[in-house]
Amino acid sequence: MRVFIVYAHPSADSFTREAKDSFIKGLESAGHSYVISDLYGMNFITDMSEAEYLREAYYRRDESVPADVVMEQEKINLCDAIVFIFPLFWSDAPAKMVGWFNRVWTYGFAYGEDRAMKHLEKGLVICCAGNTMEYFQKTGILSAIEKVMLEDRLYDRVKNRELLILDGTSRESPLRQQNRKKHLERAFSAGVSF
């Protein structure tokens, strides 16, 4: 299977980067191939231009899409699955990731009639989070993340959707070291299971 990884973290010194690396090792060990967009590394532009906004607001399929967006859309259509790897910032993806959706999920590609986007076999969201699953369940944040990422952003664009939260990874938490090996193994296994 060919997998498109959309990765967003501003620092190489992060548990999220380690999780990404473990996931990729899992993919490779299972014989899968991948292409990656490191949104911070490539300095992906996340703000919509006025022209982009007007194209989307008025459903103007005949208006052009910026070249950097077309490149991301081509990566999607060359793959069988998509994976998003990021840390949770205030219960959501980093602005780079949200901006990626705002710009790449264009009318005529990801939504609207006669979409050009390939219907992907699998979608996986891997979030690294400082808080615990217990906290996310108790506060309702878990269901909010599932709603936004799986039911809105991936929706019917992906046949099989899954959310994997690697919790308790805050640098100040004693759980970080306790969970580290288990979480990295979970990320590796997620790559293998594609």
N, C-alpha and C positions, 0 to 999 in steps of 0.2 A: 504494500500500500504506500502511496506517496502522500505525505503529510505536510501541510502548510502550518508553520508555527508563527504566531504573532506574539512577540515578547515585548514587555514593557517594564523596565526598571531603570532608574537613573544611575545606578551604581553597580559596578562589577563586584564590589564587596558586599554581597547580599546573599541571604539564604535563598531568595527567589532565583538568583543566578545558579546556585548550586542545584536547585530543584530542576531548572531547565536543563542543565548539563546531565543530570541523572535520567531525566525523561529521554533525552537524545540518545544516551547510551543504551537505554532500553529499546528504543526504536531500531538502532543499529544492530543490536544483538539478535533481534527478531527478523532482520533482513529488510526492514522498511527503509524507504528513502524519505528525505525531507528537504524542504526549502524554508528559510527563516527570514522574517522581517523583524529586526531589532529596532524598534521604533525610536528609542533614544540614540542608539548607535548610528542610525541613518538620518537622524534629525528630521524625522517625519513631520511635515507641517500639519498641525491639527486644527488650525482655525480655518473655517470656510471663508472663501472670498465672497463678495457680494454677488458675483456672477454665479458661483456655485449655489448660493442660497436661492437666488431667483430661479435657477434651473429646477431645483427641488420643489420650491414653493408653488411653482406654476406647472409642475410635471412636464417640463420641456425636454422630451427625449431627444429632440433634434439639436439641442445645444451641446457643445463639446464638454468633455470631462477632462480635467487636468492630467497631464502625462504621468505624474507620480501616482495618481489614483488608478489610472488604467493599468499601471504596472502591478499594483496590488490586486486588482481584479483578475489580471491574467494569471497571477500566482494561484489564486483560488481555483480558477477553472482548469489549471494543470494538475490539480491535486484531487485526492479522493476523500480527504478528511482535513479538518481544521482544528487547531489547538491554540488556546489563548492562555498565556502564562504571565501572571502579574501579581503584585502585592495589593492587598486591600488598603485603600486610602479613604478613610471616612466612609466605610461601608460600600465603596464602589471601586472600579478600576481607576488607575491614574489617568489624569487628563489626556495624556498621549494616546491611551487606548480608547477612551471615549471619543476623542477627536478622530481617531482612525475610523470608528463606526460612522460618525457623522459624515465623513467625507467619502468613505469607500462604499457604504451601503446606498448607492445612488438609485434614483428612479430609473426603471428600465433594466437595471442590473439586479439589485437585491429585492426590489419590490415593484409593484405595478403589474400590468398585463404583459405577457410575453417576456418574462425576465430572461436576461442573458446569463445569469449566474447558474452554474452547475448545481444540481441537487446533490449535496455531499453525503457520503455514507455515515460519517461519524463526526461529532463535534465534542471536544473536551475543553473544559475550563478548569485551569489549575490556579487556585488563589492561595497565596501565602498570607497568613493573617496572624497578627499579634495576639488577638483574643482567642478564647477557647470555643470549641463547638457548643459547649453548654451555654456560654454567653450568647452566641449567635442564635441558638434555638430559643432561649428564654426571652430575648428581646425582639424576636421576629425578623432579625436581620438576615438569617439564613433563608427564610422564605422570600424575602425581598431580593436577595442576590439571585436565587433560582428564577424568580419572575423576570427580572431584568435580563440576565445573561442567557438563560435557557429558553424562556418563553417569549421574550421580545426580540433580543438581538439574534439568536439562532433560529428560533421559531420553526417554520416549515422549510427552512433553507437546508436543514440537516436532518437526516433520518433518525439517528440515534444520538441523543444529547446527554452529557454527563457533567456533573460538577464535582470537583475534588478540592476540598479545602484542607490545606496543611496548616493546622492551627497551633497556637501557643508558640509562635516563633519570634516574639518580641525579644530584642537583645537584653532587656532587663528581666525577662522572665526566667525563673529556674527551669521551666518546662522546655525551654529552647534546646538545651543540650540533651535532655531526657527524650525529647521527640525527634531530634535531628536524624538519627539513623533510621528510625521507623518511617519518617516522612520521605527521606531520600529513597528508601526502598519502595515506598508506595509510588513515587514519581517514576522510578525505573520500571516497576511492574506495569504502570499505565502505558508506558512506551512499548513494552513487550506485547501487551494484550491487543495492540492495534492489529 
